[in-house]
Amino acid sequence: MKVITITDDFMRDMLQKTESYCFVILKPGPNRNTPDADKIIWEHGRRNFVLRADGILSIVCPVAGGKDLAGIGIFSTSVDETRRIMDADPAVKAGVLVYDAYSCRSFPGDALPSNNRV
């Protein structure tokens, strides 16, 4: 690992470059185990692809096998706008998923690294 010195001036400069985002924590809802739940989750995923393509949902992380957690998403919208988006989600409307939305700040351009192992 390369050793890098992070100065106070560097930190102050970087913190001024942060922007507002909204992160969502998805949890299984009361109808998660109904017969149509998997089909509804599939359509939820399709909608996530549209939101990603539109630049609204910057990062989406489904959580497989999570008992109390179904996924995490980071939106480029305000908390109020994100709630409007999530309230229209097919899985939320069907009670298959429930969510909490929080305001946060981060650095524009941050991305998840590829974990492709050769």
Secondary structure, 3 states (H helix, E strand, C coil): CCCCCCCHHHHHHHHCCCEEEEEEEEEECCCCCCCCHHHHHHHHHHHHHHHHHCCCEEEEEECCCCCCCCEEEEECCCHHHHHHHHHCCHHHHCCCEEEEEEEEEECCCCCCCCCCCC
